[in-house]
Amino acid sequence: MKLALLIGNRFNPWHFQAYPHLRPSPAITVFRAESEIQQRFAECDDAALPFTFERIFFDTQGGNPLIRAVRATQTRFLNRAPRILPFFERLREFDVIQSWELFTDWSAQAALAREQFGIPLVVMVWDNIPFNHEQDPARAAIKRRVLTQADRFVVHTERSRRMLLLEGAPADRIVLVNPGVDTERFSPGEPVSKAFERSPDDFTILFVGWFLPRKGLDFLLFALRELLDDAALRPHKIRLVMVGSGPGKERIERLIQRLGVGPACTFVGALPYGTMPNVYRAADVFVLPSIATPQWQEQFGMSIIEAMASGTPVVTTRSGAIPEIVGDSAILCPPNDFVSLADALRRLILNPAQRQALAASGRARALDRFTLPQLAHGLSDVYDRIRRPQREP
């Protein structure tokens, strides 16, 4: 089977760990675009995946040079969003196409290939807000076309499934498949190498993610200030380690300075994915303080299941799909609520038994629901049911 993965500028090392284990070992070609976002993902990509890669181009990167220059100027100065140049003809020989999200240009190209060549189409949907991304009429038109053409929609949460039903997707085309992580790599234990500088008496709070406002790091910093001011916690050397990169770091640095928490904060930058198990093992608690906005709620939070698999206690928020991901295996706080975050962390700092219980519960939940074999099996079933019959050589 020849499988085309249309990922645009969102290729990253953690979403594709299960694909080499699909049955019956399909030949996989990834169609990807280069952009600043893709460069951010590349900072963490240390995995040699056995895929063929084909580049697709934004209209600021290819096509007529004069038109390209005009579009690049519009993008830079008029906030125009670059669009992907057509490439659906290059999909003609595949047996299955998988694209990502209803509204993307690559899903539009996949829908064209479905119409023109009859190639079965799977669309993986992480979005969980009904009728999102429809302010742009062109995006709304893409969504309608993809909803009509897709043979299957793969979702990772019940929230995404219910969103698709509201948007008109047939229930029998929606399949829920849990994501997975390598639970042998992400497992409890002592770090096998130094993840970051720390003293034996440190209590390390770990954040992993973008520095965008929606990830809620601001609220974690507010909570940190309260923890540092708490007299009962003074015997504990509390520190926050932040792993990540991207836009927003300067804003976070200014907030750290204003709060006066700089001595307790460490930026370690974007790290290769292979080093992340050591990072989680070196932390006393992991926090994902995602907030909710009208256009975005946490769609899953892969770092949550990496932390749970690693036996690191998790504190997070009720943003989007997080509650169904963690179940009873994490402490849940309201989004946008630094007081609740501070209170939850204070309890964990003072209660080692609760940390141990959360660690064990999180590890058990990861093994039960979020393993790579489970993900590979679920995706293989989807492809087997819809793939184009094998053609004669």
N, C-alpha and C positions, 0 to 999 in steps of 0.2 A: 504494500500500500504506500502511495505517495501522499504525504500530508504537508499542506502549506499552512504555516503559522504567520498570520498577519498581525504584527505587534507594533508597527509604526515606530515611534521613538520612545517606547516603554519597555524595551528588552532589558531584563535584569536577571541576575544569577539565581535568585531564590524562587521565582515562579516556575522555573523550568526543570527543577531537579528530577521530577517524576517522568519526564518525557522519554529519556533514554530507556525506561523500563516498560514502555507501552508494549502491548502485544498486537500483532506479531512482528515486532521490531520494524516499524515503518521507516521509510526514508523521509527524513524531515528537512524541509527547507524553511528558513525563517526570513521573512521579508521585513526589513527594518530600515528606519530612517535615522540620519544623524542630526542632532540638535544639542542645545545646551543641556536639556533634560537628560538626553541619552548619555552625554559625557558624565553627568553626575552618577548615573547608574554604573558607567564603566569604571568609575573609581573603586567600586566595590566588587567588580567582576574578576575573580581569580579562578573561575571554573572553566575547564576545557570541555565544552559540550559537543557531542558528535553530530552537529548539525551542519548543513550547507546554508550559507548566508547570501542573500541577494539584497542589494541596496535599492530602496525606493527614495524618491526625491520630493522635497517640498518645492513649490513653485518659485521660491527664492534661491534655489540651488540648481535647477535644471531648466531646459527649454530655451526659447529665444532669449539671447543675451540682453536685448533692450527691454523686453517685457520683464525679464527677471530683475533687472536693475530697478525698474519702476516699482515692482512689487516689494523688493527689499527696502526701498525708501519708504513706501507706505507702511510696511511692517514696523520699521524703526520709529517713524515720526507720527504715524496716524493710528497706532495700536491695531493694525490689521493683523488678523491671524493667518499665517501661511497655510496653504492648502497643498495636499499631496497631488502630484501629477498622475494622470491615469496610468495604471499598470495591469489592468485586469486581463489583458491578452496574455500575459506571462503566466497566468494561472491555468491555462487550458488543459494541461496534461496531468493535473493532480486528481486524486481520487476523493479527497476530502479537503475542504478549506476550513480553518478555524480562525476567526477574527475576534477582536476585543471591543466590546461596548457597542451600543446601538448607533451612536451619534458620530462615530469617527469616519474620517475619509477612507481608511483602509476597509472598514466594514461596507462602505458604499461601493468600493471596488470589488469586494467579495460578492455583494449582491448582484453586481453586473455580471460577474463570472457565472453565478448561479443561473441568471436569466439566459445568458448567451450559450453556455456550454453544458448546463444541467449538472454542475458539480455540486454535490451535497455541501451544505453550509452549516457550520456550528458557530454560534456567537457566544463567547464567554462574557457574562455580565456581572460586574461588581457594583455598579451604581445601585442606589437603594432609595432614591427620591423620585416619586412619580413625576413625569413630564419635565424632568430636568433637561437642561441644555436646549431648550426650545425657544429661547429668546431670539436666536438667529434662525430665520425661516429656512435657510439652507440646511442647517442641522436638523430642524424638525422634519424636513422632507427626507433626509437620510434615514432618520429613525423610522418613519412610516414605511419606507422601502424595505429596510432590513427586517422589520417586524413581519412583513409579508413574505419575504424570500427565505428566511432562515428555516432550516429543517429541525434544528434543536437549539435551545438556549441552555447553556450550562451556567448555573448559579452556585454560589458558595454559601449563601445564607437564605433563611426563610424570608427575611425582609426583602431581599432582591427578587425572590420568587413572587411575592405578593405585589411588588412594584410592577413586574412584568404583566401580571394579570390585570392590574388597573389600566395598563397601557394597551391592552388588547391582545397580548400573546396567548395563543391557545394553551390550555393547561397541559395537554398531552405532549406538548413539545418542550416543556420545561423540565430539566433534570437537575437535581441538587447533588453536587459532588463536593465533599469537603476538601479543602486544600490540605497539603501535608508538608511536613518537614522531615529531615533525616533524624530520626529519634535515636540513632546510634551515635551520630556526630553531636547532636544537641542532647546531652544527657548529663545527669548530676555528677559531681566529682570535683576534685581540686583542679585548678587550671594547670595544664601541662606546660605552659610557658607564660611569661608575664604579659598580661593583657593591658595593664596601665599601672602607673606608679601608685602604690598604696601602702599604708602602714598597718601593722597588725591590729591596732585599735581603731581603725577607720570603720564607720558604718557607711557603706557606699550605696547611694541611690543612683540607679542607672536609667537614663533616657536614651532611646534609639529612634532616630527619625529625622525628617525634614525640620527646618527651623521656621516653617510657615506658621502663621497665627493659628490655623485650624488644628494644629497638633497640640496646642494648649500648653506649650512650655512656659509661657508667661505665668500661668496659674501655678505651675510647679515651683517656679522661682518665688512667687509670693508665699507659698507654703514653706519653702525652705527658710525664708527670713523668719517666719514664726517659729520654726523648729530651732533655729539657732538662738532665738531669744528665750526659749523655754528653759527655765532653771532646772527642771527635772531631767533635762536631756544633756546638761553640760558635761557629765562624765563621758558622753559618747562623742566621738569625733566624726560629726556628720559631714559628708561631702556628696556633691552631685557630679556625676560623670556623664557627659553628653557626647554621644556618638552620632555623627551625621555631618551634612554639608548642605550647600544650596543657599538660595536667597533667604534673607532674614537674619543671618548671623550677626550683622552689625546692629540690628535692632535689639537682639537678645543681649549683646555685649553692653549696650547702653543701659538696658534695664538692670543687668547685673551690677553695673557701676552705681546706678541710682539707689539700688537696694542695699548696697554695701556687702554683698555676699561673695565678692570675687575670691577671697581666700578659700572658700568652700567649693568653688566651681572649677571644673577641668573640662576643656574641649579637647577631644582626641581626634577630631576630624572623621572623615569617611574611612572605614577600615575594610580591607579585603574580607569577603564573606567567609572564607575559611578560618579567619581568626575569631569570628563571633562567638562560637561555643565557649572559648576561654573568657570572653568579655562577660557573658551571662554568669558563668561560674564564679567570677571574681566579685560579683555584685551581691549585696545583701537583700535588695529588693529592686524590682523593675517597675517603672511607672510609665504608663501611656495615658497622658491627661487630655486626650482629644476633646475638642469642643464640638458644638453643632452650629451650623449656619443654614440659612435658607437654601443654599446651593450645595452643601456638602455635610454629610455625617460619616463617621468612620465606617468604611465599607467592610473591613475585616480586621486588619492589624496583624500582619504576619509576625511581627516582633513579639506579639503576645504569646503565640503558640511556640515560638522559639524559646522564650523565657520559661514557659510552663514545662516544655520538654526538658529543659536544662535544670529543672528543680529550683528555679528562682521564684520566690513569692512575687505575686503581681498585684499592683494597685492600679486601677484604671477607672474609666468613666462610663456612664450610660449613654454614650454617643453611638447612634446608628446600630450596627449589628453586634457591638461588643458584648452585651449581656448574653446573647445566645451562644457566643463563642466560649466565654469563660464559665458559664453556668455558676456553680457554687465554688469554683476553684480560684476565685480572686476576690479582692475587696473592690466593690463598685461604689463610686462617688457620683454625685450629680455633675454634669458638665459645667464648666465655667465657675467652679466653686472651690476656691483655694482653701477655705476653712475646712471643708470636708476632706480634702487631700491632706492637709496638715494633721487633722485628727486621726485619720487612718494610718498615716506614717508614724505618728507618735505612738499609737497602740502597738504597731509592729516593732518599733525600736525597743520598747519596754517589755515585749513579750516574745522571747525566743521560741516558746512552744507553739504559739500561733504561726510564726514564720515557718516552722518545720511542718506543721499541719498543712498550710497552704502549698508549700513546696511539694509535698507528697501527693496532694490532691491534684495539683496542676500537672504533675508528671503522669499520673494515672489517666487524666482526661486526654492528654496529648496522645498517649499510647492507644487509647480506646477509639479516638476519633480522627486524629490528624497525622497519619503516617503516610510515607511515600507509596508503599504498596497499595494502600486503600485508594489513594488518588489515582495512581496508574491504572488500577483495575476499573475504577469508575469511568475514567476517560476512555479506556479501551472499549468498554461496553457501548458507550455513546457512538464511537466511530464505527464499531462493528455493525451496529443497527442501520446506519445510514450510508455507508460508503458505497461508491459506485462499483458495480460489478467489474471484476477483473477482465481486462480486455485481452484478446488474443495477441500474442507477440507477433 
